[in-house]
Amino acid sequence: MLYHFCTGFSSLSHLKHLPVRESKIDKSFIAGMLGREGVSLVRPIVDLGHTMGLKVVAEGVEDQGTLNSLLALGCDSAQGFYVCPPVLAADLTTWMQQSAWGLAERNAADP
């Protein structure tokens, strides 16, 4: 039996017509990334996003190993408990100023 992937309204060709600048990789892909076949799923998603001129964001990053793997694949951004646990909006500025990630300095440099 022959299966057709991404046909009709679910076609990937529709993505190029959307007014987006970023593509997000769901945490369900990221969670299994350090397993045997995990990177083989994430790599083409990152490559597809870059080929389309999009920044690629990975969600659900919970450890340094996963972050390192994403960086090696060229992923542009990461979010998850490893980067920052949930904080109240009122505490976000303080977190940015004190974060080991140096976000306050980066944001001050951006126009």
N, C-alpha and C positions, 0 to 999 in steps of 0.2 A: 504494500500500500504506500502511496506517495503522499507525504504531508507537505502542505504549503505554509511556511512560516511568514508572518507579517504580510498578509494579503488583505486587500479591501481597505476598510476604514482603519485597521490597525497597522497599516503599512508604515515602516520607518521613514518613507519618503515624505510623509506629512510633517515630520519634525523640522525639516528645513524651512518650513513656512511659518513656524511659530516665532513670535517676538520674544525670544529668551536669550539670556547671556550666560546662564549657568545650567548645568545638569547635575542632579543629585543622585548619588548611588545609595539605594536603600540599605539600611542597617542589616537587613537579612542577608545581603550579599557580603557585607563587611564582616559580620559575626563569624562566618565560616571561612574567611579568607586565609587564615593560617593553616587550614587543613590541606590535604593533598591536592585537591582540585580547585580550591577557592580562588587562587590567583588567576587560574585559567578563565574564570568568569569575570573577574574584576578588570583585568588587563584590557580586554576588548571594549569594555564599557568606557574606560578612560580614553582609549584610542579613538573611539567613535565620537566622544564629546569633543576632543581636540581637533579631529578632522573636520567637525562642523563649526569650529571656531568658538567653542564654548569653554568656559572654565568648568572644572569638574570638582564637586564637593562630595566628600564621603561622610555619611552620617553613621553614628554608632561606634566611633573609635574609642576603645576602652583600655588600650595598653600601648606601650612604646613599640612593641614588636609589630603591631598592626600599623601604627603610624609610620614606622620605618619602611614597611612593605609598600604602603601607599605612596610615600615619597619616592621610592625607587621606581614605581610605575609612572611617576609624573603627575600624580593627583595634585590639584592646585590648593585645595583647602580640606580641612577636616573638622568635624564637630563630634562631640560625645563627652562622656563622663571623664575620659582621660584629659581632655583639653580643658573642660570646665564643668563642674557639677552644676545643677540648676541653682540659680541665685535669684533673689528678688530684684526687681528693676531698680529699687532704691540702692541696692548694694553693688550694682554692676560697675559703676564708675570706680569704686574702691577696688573691686576685683581687677579691673583693667590696669589700674595704677600699680597694684602689688603683684600682678601675675608674673610668673617666671617666663611667660611667652613674650613679654615686652610689647604688649598691644597698645599701651598708652603712647609710647614713643612712635610706633608705626602709624597710628591714627593721626597724631599731631603732624607728621611729615606729609601725609596725604592731603591734597588740596580739597 
